[in-house]
């Protein structure tokens, strides 16, 4: 082998090593770009999946909250209606008792008025009887006095 052949082979080897190195570098850079894009895609995919899961959990929590609020409002309305019903029943009972008391009071007043009127009639009858007795007694005295004078 001559010196030129050795140099040419060497140059060829160097050139192919250089091209191979460049090719490897380009492939490595391409792999790095693909790796970066793949990593970015994986990150975005993970974020989207996480967001969807969180939104789903938020809907579950919100639905449960709305259900609890509606249940509590229903319980409150039911309890309020129960209290209102008891209040109305109590008021009706008290009004009934008041009506009984008023009726008894009116009956007592009417009874006392009747007693007063009866006693008034008895006093009038007694006065008439007393007047009659006095008139009769006065007349008897007059008659006796006339007989005595005669």
C-alpha positions as CSV (number, residue, x, y, z in Angstrom):
1,X,0.0,0.0,0.0
2,X,1.2,3.3,-0.9
3,X,1.2,6.4,1.1
4,X,-1.6,7.9,-0.9
5,X,-3.7,4.8,-0.6
6,X,-3.2,4.9,3.1
7,X,-4.1,8.6,3.2
8,X,-7.1,8.1,1.0
9,X,-8.3,5.2,3.0
10,X,-7.7,7.1,6.1
11,X,-9.4,10.2,4.7
12,X,-12.3,8.0,3.7
13,X,-12.4,6.5,7.1
14,X,-12.3,9.9,8.7
15,X,-14.9,11.2,6.3
16,X,-17.2,8.3,7.0
17,X,-16.6,8.6,10.7
18,X,-17.3,12.3,10.5
19,X,-20.5,11.7,8.5
20,X,-21.5,8.8,10.8
21,X,-20.9,11.1,13.8
22,X,-23.0,13.8,12.2
23,X,-25.7,11.3,11.4
24,X,-25.6,10.0,14.9
25,X,-25.8,13.6,16.2
26,X,-28.7,14.3,13.9
27,X,-30.5,11.2,14.9
28,X,-29.7,12.0,18.6
29,X,-31.1,15.5,18.1
30,X,-34.1,14.1,16.3
31,X,-34.6,11.6,19.1
32,X,-34.2,14.5,21.6
33,X,-36.9,16.5,19.7
34,X,-39.1,13.5,19.4
35,X,-38.5,12.8,23.1
36,X,-39.3,16.4,24.0
37,X,-42.5,16.4,21.9
38,X,-43.5,13.0,23.3
39,X,-42.9,14.2,26.9
40,X,-44.9,17.3,26.2
41,X,-47.7,15.3,24.7
42,X,-47.6,12.9,27.7
43,X,-47.7,15.9,30.1
44,X,-50.7,17.5,28.2
45,X,-52.5,14.1,28.2
46,X,-51.9,13.7,31.9
47,X,-53.1,17.2,32.6
48,X,-56.3,16.7,30.5
49,X,-57.0,13.4,32.2
50,X,-56.4,15.0,35.6
51,X,-58.6,17.9,34.8
52,X,-61.4,15.6,33.6
53,X,-61.1,13.6,36.8
54,X,-61.2,16.7,39.0
55,X,-64.2,18.1,37.1
56,X,-66.0,14.8,37.5
57,X,-65.2,14.9,41.3
58,X,-66.5,18.5,41.4
59,X,-69.8,17.4,39.8
60,X,-70.1,14.5,42.2
61,X,-69.5,16.8,45.2
62,X,-71.8,19.5,43.8
63,X,-74.6,16.9,43.1
64,X,-74.2,15.5,46.6
65,X,-74.3,19.0,48.1
66,X,-77.4,20.0,46.1
67,X,-79.1,16.7,47.2
68,X,-78.2,17.5,50.9
69,X,-79.5,21.1,50.6
70,X,-82.8,20.0,49.1
71,X,-83.2,17.3,51.7
72,X,-82.5,19.8,54.5
73,X,-84.9,22.3,53.0
74,X,-87.5,19.5,52.8
75,X,-86.9,18.6,56.4
76,X,-87.1,22.3,57.4
77,X,-90.4,22.8,55.6
78,X,-91.8,19.5,57.1
79,X,-90.8,20.6,60.6
80,X,-92.1,24.1,60.0
81,X,-95.4,22.7,58.8
82,X,-95.6,20.3,61.9
83,X,-95.0,23.3,64.2
84,X,-97.5,25.4,62.3
85,X,-100.1,22.6,62.5
86,X,-99.5,22.2,66.3
87,X,-99.8,25.9,66.7
88,X,-103.1,26.0,64.9
89,X,-104.4,23.0,66.9
90,X,-103.4,24.7,70.1
91,X,-105.0,28.0,69.0
92,X,-108.2,26.3,68.1
93,X,-108.2,24.4,71.5
94,X,-107.7,27.7,73.4
95,X,-110.3,29.5,71.4
96,X,-112.7,26.6,72.2
97,X,-111.9,26.9,75.9
98,X,-112.4,30.7,75.7
99,X,-115.7,30.1,74.0
100,X,-116.8,27.7,76.8
101,X,-115.7,30.2,79.4
102,X,-117.6,33.0,77.7
103,X,-120.7,30.8,77.3
104,X,-120.6,29.9,81.0
105,X,-120.1,33.5,82.0
106,X,-123.1,34.6,79.8
107,X,-125.2,31.8,81.3
108,X,-124.2,32.9,84.8
109,X,-125.0,36.5,84.0
110,X,-128.4,35.6,82.6
111,X,-129.1,33.4,85.7
112,X,-128.2,36.3,88.0
113,X,-130.4,38.7,85.9
114,X,-133.2,36.2,86.2
115,X,-132.7,35.9,90.0
116,X,-132.7,39.7,90.2
117,X,-136.0,40.0,88.2
118,X,-137.6,37.2,90.3
119,X,-136.6,38.9,93.5
120,X,-137.9,42.2,92.1
121,X,-141.3,40.5,91.4
122,X,-141.3,39.0,94.9
123,X,-140.6,42.4,96.4
124,X,-143.4,44.0,94.3
125,X,-145.8,41.2,95.5
126,X,-144.6,41.6,99.1
127,X,-145.1,45.4,98.8
128,X,-148.6,44.9,97.4
129,X,-149.4,42.4,100.2
130,X,-147.9,44.8,102.8
131,X,-149.9,47.7,101.3
132,X,-153.0,45.6,101.2
133,X,-152.5,44.5,104.8
134,X,-151.9,48.1,105.9
135,X,-154.9,49.3,104.0
136,X,-157.0,46.6,105.5
137,X,-155.6,47.3,108.9
138,X,-156.2,51.0,108.5
139,X,-159.7,50.3,107.3
140,X,-160.3,48.0,110.2
141,X,-159.0,50.7,112.6
142,X,-161.3,53.2,110.9
143,X,-164.3,51.0,111.2
144,X,-163.5,50.2,114.8
145,X,-163.0,53.8,115.5
146,X,-166.4,54.7,114.0
147,X,-168.0,51.9,115.9
148,X,-166.4,53.1,119.0
149,X,-167.7,56.6,118.4
150,X,-171.1,55.5,117.7
